[in-house]
Amino acid sequence: MKKLQLLLITLIVAFSLNAKEFNVAKTGNDKNQGTADAPFLSIQAAANIAQPGDVITVHEGVYREWIKPPRGGESDTKRIVYQAAPGEKVEIKGSEIIKGWEKIAEGVWKVKIPNPFFGDYNPYTDKIHGDWFNDLGRSHHTGDVYLNGHSLWESALMENVLNPPKTEIRIGGTPSPTYWFCESDKENTFIYANFKNADPNSELVEINVRKACFYPVINNVNYITVRGFTMKHAATQWAPPTAEQIGLIGTNWSKGWIIENNIISDSRCSGITLGKYGDEFDNTSEDSAEGYVETIHRAIKRGWGKENIGSHIVRNNTIYNCEQTGICGSLGAIFSVIENNTIYNIWKKRQFTGAEMGGIKIHASIDMLIKNNRLYNCGRGLWLDWMAQGTRVTQNLLYNNTTDDIFVEVNHGPFLIDNNILLSKLSVRDWSQGGAYVHNLFAGNFEVSPQDRFTPYHKPHSTELAGLKQTQCGDNRFYNNIFINGWHEKEFENKGLSPYKNVALPVVADGNVFMNRVEVFSTGQNFLEIKTEIKPEIQKKDDVYLINFHLPAAINKLKLKTITTEILGKAIIPEQRFSNPDGTPLVTDTDFFGNKRNVKNPIAGPFAKTGEGKIELKYQE
């Protein structure tokens, strides 16, 4: 045994000695060796030579490039790490600064850019398109224009640039935005923009020129860490589940990435993608369920499984100002963890729409953990679409989402949604079956809708297909939740769980609290109705909202049980028990804050004690 331990220590020391650190700085040169004294100038130069186990440290400055890592690491302990130098601001931008603007009218400027400037990709001729994309009757380009960091709005008409129309206030937007318009011929691209009182030749004006900021162009580039960067301005294309999903940063059909502690913003479509590879069948599904089933069959032949794909960690990132999704992934996010991210102002402008939008949008969230994220001003908060099996959604805060907080679509379970705070008008849009909802606070309604599409379910903790079924709705469990009315304007009426009265599959509801005239729905005798007006206290200072939930002592009257795998049982269709994503038995013994509950008699809702808790909501106003 001692000889084996000595051998392991020797191997670790040898590995550490062989690992290298490459430095990148704005004072560098790509002909250098990448040392601290002789750094590279571009991140790509370091990426080209980095080997498994190496670390690339990037120093302060703005790097205008698309990093295309040619290789990854070999294991979780032998990765290739890309990191911003500690304490230094490192920006990676998919844009370029544009000068040479010519004033053609009051506030309106024009620039002529020779087409060779864009290389093999011109975002001002490339139009957004793809399965399930809705252009709302006009064309949209993947390019964008920024004045001092703020995105202008694209117009399909030159007239709107000359005379900006008044526009209703959008989520996170402005009442009267200014516009840009583009056109191209064989030699040049022309961009027209209304900068109001600003002179674009003396201010910072940037335009998207790259498809991504950090994205491999080949598949199976595994075990990469990206941490500490500010990344923005990418001319990303629409990312449907049936096509390659290129994000501002993305994994491109790989395994074992860690994306952490970054600030990601201003992607034309998606911020982070954990998505599908590209092939000749991209965008050929005819927007159909049958087309996506065929996509899944092809993915299985391409190695879709835990050995090759997924198991990513996306944590501690701030993501905003993306028009399609903050984080999305079709098939490529299996067995992953998404935690501690703040995602807001998604679908901010609302100039186009489609069926692939939200703060987080995942197809096939098999054995995923989505934990402790804050999703607001996203249109739709979290969308789990197809194959949410073994998924756990816990300790998340969702609010100010105009479509819904959580949408579960055509899943057969089991999936667990516990200890979340959902404050938008529609808490859950349920087009699924086989879900468990435990210790949540719901301030909004439920929508329940059976679906006639045949969608997959799998063998437990696997991507192996077990069959296809329609969604009847039901087979749900609701334990120890709080339903509260009066959070929104007076005309809002919370029907609670009443939409489940006539679903086809059985529903269990026990240990729930219905407050402020929420309609009571319970299949057991253990529930509490509190009719008196109880509202959270809301205080505002500057752009910070402080919300205090002081739960009434009457909640303690309920005698509840700690919810476990044994109590939740199995989802009917896959015949799989409710468990942690790794297959171990679950126990809901911690609350929204991570505090331990009284397992002998927990209280309803996401807090371990009455009188708790203080939630700080930071709106961007």
ABEGO torsion letter per residue (X at the ends): XAAAAAAAAAAAAAAAAABBBBBBBAABBAABAGBAABBBABAAAAAAABBBGBBBBBBBEBBBBBBBBABBBABAABBBBBBBBBGBBBBBBABBBBBGBBBABBGBBBBBBBAAAAEABBAAABBBBEBGBBAGGBBBBABBBBBGGBBBBBBABAAAAABBBBBBBBBGBBABBBBBBBBBBAABBBBBBBAEABBAAABBBBBBABABABBBABBGBBGBBBBGBBBBGBBBBBBBAABBBBBABBAGGBBGBBBBGBBBBGBAABABBBBBBBBAABGAAGGBAAAAAAAAAAAAAAGBEAAABEGBBBBGBBBBGBAABABBBBGAABGBBBBGBBBBGBGAAGABBEAABEABBBBGABGBBBBGBBBBGAGBBBBBBEGBBGBBBBGBBBBGBAABABBBBGBAOBBBBBGBBBABABABBBABBGBBBBGBBBABBBBBBBBABBBBBBBBGBABBAEBBBBAEEGBBBBGBBBBBGABBAABBBAEAAAAAABABBBBBBGBBBBGGBBBBBABABBBBBABBBBBBBBBBEABBBBBBBBBAAAAABBBBBBBAAAAEBBAAAGBBBBBAAGBBBBBABBAAGBBBBAABBBBEABABBGOBBBBBBBBX
